[in-house]
């Protein structure tokens, strides 16, 4: 293989993107152009044809080892046959009916058996459904309005990360704090005594929690009469079977799940103690599609495999191997970079203080890795799935080594 890989053939993706730009608002105006979603212009595929295991094929026939994994919804691997069979059975038997399906009870029982502290379950569709339901339940339970939040918690008014179309008053009752900084969190509680309904937060994003941080955060919430809510969209059913609660030994009043819970199928869950969850009866949360059985079957099949096989340990071990290899490459490089994140969700962060130079380095690195068939996100942490192998990790490290060489060459060119 030459030192620099040739450009990918991407004419099919480009043609479809041009067509979509004329009719599809999501591609013309929204997610594709968000800075956090920005890939390397002209180098990354946009449209996939199919996916299987750890790999995805674009519409031009290029094959990629997938570390984006639909932003973490895939934990077992794409098109897992056990999950597909369970979903197919529900579809063949009729999955959208007025009556509820047996699988809803089976999933609720399964969740209460594997999630620490889960005594009641409310099944929804999207992550934003679940976090917004958690906020509504918290407000009704406490009789308070104000929310403290941290991380990406969805798109609804109370947590939208862009102000367009959001009433000012919706976010005037929402505050935030600096992660791993208890003084920052304490100050937010003390600035609004008796007003906080809940502290809702991701357990971590890239930086893991400092020793005791999550437990002290929970204690602060309870001291101030608020609920402690963990947003486990990314960590749930990936860090461990019991999520971040199990991993870090902390108990939440409410927990939200989606993403890996069903290996890519659209379902979410709000779980919690009976004391808090009985408040569901006092609020309005509903959707025609909440009772559909296909996604529930996917969740049962996914969680059962995570419980009964060593797949989560396999994911952790492969993630550790990937991070160790990346750290060795960083140590051997002249570039300013660091390996961050937990093994299940690793990331490589370029840290040169010059923004223009950092952008050139990053673009060169990711151009080279995607050309070599490894799909890594430049601005969002990556994911490891159970279908990956040690050979896949070696392939990824070969690509990142070439990426470092390409980035160093970009620096030398100025």
Secondary structure, 3 states (H helix, E strand, C coil): CCCCCCCCCCHHHHHHHHHHHCCCHHHHCCHHHCHHHCCCCCCCCCCEEEEEECEEEECCCCEEEECCHHHHCCCCCECCHHHHHHHHHHHHHCCCCCCCCHHHHHHHHHHHHHCCCCCEEEEECCHHHHHHHHHHHHHHHHCCCEEEEECCCCCCCCCCCCCCCCCHHHHHCEECCCCCCHHHHHHHHHHCCCCEEEEEEECCCCCCCCCCHHHHHHHHHHHCCCEEEEECCCCECCCECCHHHHHHCCCCCEEEECHHHHCCCCCEEEEECHHHHHHHHHCCCCCHHHHCHHHHHHHHHHHHHHHHCCHHHHHHHHHHHHHHHHHHHHHHCCCCEEEEEECCEEEEEECCCCHHHHHHHHHHHHHHHHHCCEECCCCCCCCCCCCCCHHHHHHHHHHHHHHHHHHHHHHHHC
